[in-house]
């Protein structure tokens, strides 16, 4: 089974063996209402059967200029074990008695937050040094970059880059796609928050 390896500024932070997992996602995102330029998270697990197991391997802020590299490799050394939500956030177990916010309530809270930056720009470099750049449009408030692997298509992962607005949040849609392609075994993709 392949490995998904993630580096931030050339330092490998996690390398995950996909054996026994159904899904892995490397997500980079940011918005005009958050103080951090962006953040990265690596999540995944096994969701079917008698023993589901979801893990979080990485969740950290990113600065402008930092580069995230994601590789899909046939062989690598595993780095990082991942933790469950309960291990990372034990206080949330007590809070589960209260119902989660609805999508409309979350969207309303997001809309009420003040903007801390005028725009954002993200550059993604794929195989053969092809570059896709996302510059925010006036109505767009955030972006997402994802590399998603699943056990149905073991030798590839999907790469997406998109921007979203308040309207797309209300519609439960990702928004404007700039990139949607495949990452094959032995390939890498780079994502940099430019501004």
Number of C-alpha atoms within 10 A of each C-alpha: 13 21 24 27 22 25 16 18 13 11 10 14 15 22 22 24 21 20 11 11 20 19 18 24 19 23 19 24 21 23 23 21 18 16 12 15 22 23 19 19 16 23 19 22 21 16 13 10 7 6 7 11 16 18 19 20 20 19 14 11 14 20 14 15 14 16 19 23 20 23 22 26 21 13 13 14 11 14 15 13 14 19 16 16 13 11 13 12 10 11 10 12 11 8 10 9 8 7 7 10 10 9 13 13 12 13 18 14 11 14 16 9 11 10 14 13 14 11 17 23 16 24 19 25 16 19 13 7 10 9 14 15 17 20 17 21 15 9 12 20 23 23 26 21 25 22 25 21 27 18 18 9 9 17 18 21 23 16 19 18 26 20 26 21 22 17 14 15 18 14 13 12 11 15 19 17 15 15 17 13 12 18 21 16 18 14 15 18 21 19 24 24 24 18 15
